[in-house]
Amino acid sequence: QLQLVESGGGLVQDGDSLRLSCAGSGGPFSTYAVGWFRQAPGWNREFIGGIDWRGEVISGDSMKGRFAMSRENANTVSLQMNSLKPEDTAVYYCNAKWTSYNYWGQGTQVTVSS
């Protein structure tokens, strides 16, 4: 069973950058489509963007212009977040999908102070 672990979250100030990582283990992570989502208190989980096994990226509305996603290696997908704003404060999750398989990580907290 694939296991996902997010890391890289933390407390930053308005305008700072963070790089989140999603590490996959226990399965062929490189064959999965990987997506990043976030959820702020009181809000639904929001799609940020996804990357397929070829490295092709699909950007959600919140990703365009400030965030970038890439496959670092066979076991890691990163989310580079620049010019962070207080409204980016949320728990960030990665998700891996392949055929009927669908896995979530436990999430990493990102807090942006003004």
Short mmCIF file of the C-alpha atoms (twelve columns), coordinates in Angstrom:
data_MODEL
# 
_entry.id   MODEL 
# 
loop_
_atom_site.group_PDB 
_atom_site.id 
_atom_site.type_symbol 
_atom_site.label_atom_id 
_atom_site.label_alt_id 
_atom_site.label_comp_id 
_atom_site.label_asym_id 
_atom_site.label_seq_id 
_atom_site.Cartn_x 
_atom_site.Cartn_y 
_atom_site.Cartn_z 
_atom_site.pdbx_PDB_model_num 
ATOM 1   C CA . GLN A 1   0.000   0.000  0.000   1 
ATOM 2   C CA . LEU A 2   1.324   3.390  -0.976  1 
ATOM 3   C CA . GLN A 3   2.148   5.746  1.887   1 
ATOM 4   C CA . LEU A 4   2.429   9.502  1.467   1 
ATOM 5   C CA . VAL A 5   4.199   11.894 3.794   1 
ATOM 6   C CA . GLU A 6   4.068   15.664 3.353   1 
ATOM 7   C CA . SER A 7   6.748   17.891 4.800   1 
ATOM 8   C CA . GLY A 8   8.014   21.443 4.587   1 
ATOM 9   C CA . GLY A 9   5.141   23.316 6.164   1 
ATOM 10  C CA . GLY A 10  5.565   25.946 8.830   1 
ATOM 11  C CA . LEU A 11  4.954   29.486 9.965   1 
ATOM 12  C CA . VAL A 12  6.093   32.187 7.554   1 
ATOM 13  C CA . GLN A 13  5.404   35.843 6.914   1 
ATOM 14  C CA . ASP A 14  3.440   37.499 4.155   1 
ATOM 15  C CA . GLY A 15  5.545   37.395 0.968   1 
ATOM 16  C CA . ASP A 16  7.779   34.497 2.017   1 
ATOM 17  C CA . SER A 17  8.294   31.227 0.166   1 
ATOM 18  C CA . LEU A 18  7.966   27.590 1.171   1 
ATOM 19  C CA . ARG A 19  8.701   24.336 -0.578  1 
ATOM 20  C CA . LEU A 20  6.508   21.398 0.334   1 
ATOM 21  C CA . SER A 21  7.441   17.829 -0.438  1 
ATOM 22  C CA . CYS A 22  5.306   14.733 -0.847  1 
ATOM 23  C CA . ALA A 23  7.276   11.533 -0.370  1 
ATOM 24  C CA . GLY A 24  5.753   8.274  -1.537  1 
ATOM 25  C CA . SER A 25  6.798   4.818  -0.414  1 
ATOM 26  C CA . GLY A 26  5.524   1.268  -0.514  1 
ATOM 27  C CA . GLY A 27  4.559   1.335  -4.163  1 
ATOM 28  C CA . PRO A 28  5.392   2.617  -7.659  1 
ATOM 29  C CA . PHE A 29  4.954   6.287  -6.785  1 
ATOM 30  C CA . SER A 30  6.355   7.468  -10.115 1 
ATOM 31  C CA . THR A 31  3.424   5.898  -11.964 1 
ATOM 32  C CA . TYR A 32  0.814   7.750  -9.922  1 
ATOM 33  C CA . ALA A 33  -0.758  11.093 -10.742 1 
ATOM 34  C CA . VAL A 34  -0.053  13.301 -7.741  1 
ATOM 35  C CA . GLY A 35  -2.156  16.217 -6.679  1 
ATOM 36  C CA . TRP A 36  -1.794  18.900 -4.047  1 
ATOM 37  C CA . PHE A 37  -4.832  20.089 -2.120  1 
ATOM 38  C CA . ARG A 38  -5.364  22.433 0.783   1 
ATOM 39  C CA . GLN A 39  -8.032  22.933 3.378   1 
ATOM 40  C CA . ALA A 40  -8.512  25.984 5.546   1 
ATOM 41  C CA . PRO A 41  -10.722 25.890 8.660   1 
ATOM 42  C CA . GLY A 42  -14.372 26.077 7.679   1 
ATOM 43  C CA . TRP A 43  -13.654 25.573 3.986   1 
ATOM 44  C CA . ASN A 44  -13.851 22.611 1.635   1 
ATOM 45  C CA . ARG A 45  -10.691 20.935 0.453   1 
ATOM 46  C CA . GLU A 46  -9.388  22.833 -2.565  1 
ATOM 47  C CA . PHE A 47  -7.474  21.472 -5.535  1 
ATOM 48  C CA . ILE A 48  -4.193  23.317 -6.098  1 
ATOM 49  C CA . GLY A 49  -2.669  21.366 -8.962  1 
ATOM 50  C CA . GLY A 50  -1.586  17.965 -10.160 1 
ATOM 51  C CA . ILE A 51  1.255   16.299 -12.023 1 
ATOM 52  C CA . ASP A 52  1.010   13.100 -14.026 1 
ATOM 53  C CA . TRP A 53  3.572   10.337 -14.468 1 
ATOM 54  C CA . ARG A 54  5.097   12.165 -17.446 1 
ATOM 55  C CA . GLY A 55  5.618   15.359 -15.445 1 
ATOM 56  C CA . GLU A 56  2.791   17.255 -17.104 1 
ATOM 57  C CA . VAL A 57  1.220   19.734 -14.703 1 
ATOM 58  C CA . ILE A 58  -2.423  20.746 -14.409 1 
ATOM 59  C CA . SER A 59  -2.821  23.989 -12.488 1 
ATOM 60  C CA . GLY A 60  -5.805  24.884 -10.384 1 
ATOM 61  C CA . ASP A 61  -6.835  28.485 -9.929  1 
ATOM 62  C CA . SER A 62  -4.895  28.918 -6.686  1 
ATOM 63  C CA . MET A 63  -1.683  27.659 -8.263  1 
ATOM 64  C CA . LYS A 64  -1.417  29.986 -11.208 1 
ATOM 65  C CA . GLY A 65  1.324   32.583 -10.997 1 
ATOM 66  C CA . ARG A 66  2.798   31.838 -7.549  1 
ATOM 67  C CA . PHE A 67  3.074   28.082 -7.159  1 
ATOM 68  C CA . ALA A 68  4.974   25.482 -9.151  1 
ATOM 69  C CA . MET A 69  4.939   21.708 -8.986  1 
ATOM 70  C CA . SER A 70  7.555   19.189 -10.063 1 
ATOM 71  C CA . ARG A 71  8.736   15.610 -9.654  1 
ATOM 72  C CA . GLU A 72  12.033  15.780 -7.830  1 
ATOM 73  C CA . ASN A 73  12.762  12.096 -8.248  1 
ATOM 74  C CA . ALA A 74  10.910  8.785  -8.433  1 
ATOM 75  C CA . ASN A 75  9.641   9.142  -4.869  1 
ATOM 76  C CA . THR A 76  9.095   12.867 -4.337  1 
ATOM 77  C CA . VAL A 77  6.810   15.542 -5.719  1 
ATOM 78  C CA . SER A 78  7.340   19.117 -4.600  1 
ATOM 79  C CA . LEU A 79  5.171   22.215 -4.434  1 
ATOM 80  C CA . GLN A 80  7.097   25.477 -4.532  1 
ATOM 81  C CA . MET A 81  5.042   28.331 -3.122  1 
ATOM 82  C CA . ASN A 82  6.178   31.918 -3.585  1 
ATOM 83  C CA . SER A 83  4.776   35.262 -2.476  1 
ATOM 84  C CA . LEU A 84  2.679   33.594 0.175   1 
ATOM 85  C CA . LYS A 85  -0.339  35.446 1.539   1 
ATOM 86  C CA . PRO A 86  -2.310  35.045 4.772   1 
ATOM 87  C CA . GLU A 87  -5.147  33.516 2.748   1 
ATOM 88  C CA . ASP A 88  -2.804  30.657 1.810   1 
ATOM 89  C CA . THR A 89  -2.982  29.487 5.423   1 
ATOM 90  C CA . ALA A 90  -4.280  25.914 5.402   1 
ATOM 91  C CA . VAL A 91  -3.372  22.280 5.835   1 
ATOM 92  C CA . TYR A 92  -1.766  21.085 2.624   1 
ATOM 93  C CA . TYR A 93  -2.299  17.505 1.482   1 
ATOM 94  C CA . CYS A 94  -0.914  15.411 -1.303  1 
ATOM 95  C CA . ASN A 95  -2.936  12.776 -3.082  1 
ATOM 96  C CA . ALA A 96  -1.823  9.954  -5.364  1 
ATOM 97  C CA . LYS A 97  -4.139  8.268  -7.860  1 
ATOM 98  C CA . TRP A 98  -3.660  5.402  -10.278 1 
ATOM 99  C CA . THR A 99  -6.546  3.424  -11.723 1 
ATOM 100 C CA . SER A 100 -8.754  2.631  -8.709  1 
ATOM 101 C CA . TYR A 101 -6.026  3.361  -6.166  1 
ATOM 102 C CA . ASN A 102 -6.335  6.629  -4.272  1 
ATOM 103 C CA . TYR A 103 -4.159  7.645  -1.329  1 
ATOM 104 C CA . TRP A 104 -3.833  10.712 0.907   1 
ATOM 105 C CA . GLY A 105 -1.099  11.959 3.138   1 
ATOM 106 C CA . GLN A 106 -1.675  13.264 6.659   1 
ATOM 107 C CA . GLY A 107 -1.143  16.895 5.674   1 
ATOM 108 C CA . THR A 108 1.273   19.633 6.638   1 
ATOM 109 C CA . GLN A 109 0.257   22.953 8.168   1 
ATOM 110 C CA . VAL A 110 1.163   26.187 6.422   1 
ATOM 111 C CA . THR A 111 0.514   29.393 8.331   1 
ATOM 112 C CA . VAL A 112 1.190   32.784 6.771   1 
ATOM 113 C CA . SER A 113 1.190   35.725 9.143   1 
ATOM 114 C CA . SER A 114 0.458   39.279 8.021   1 
# 
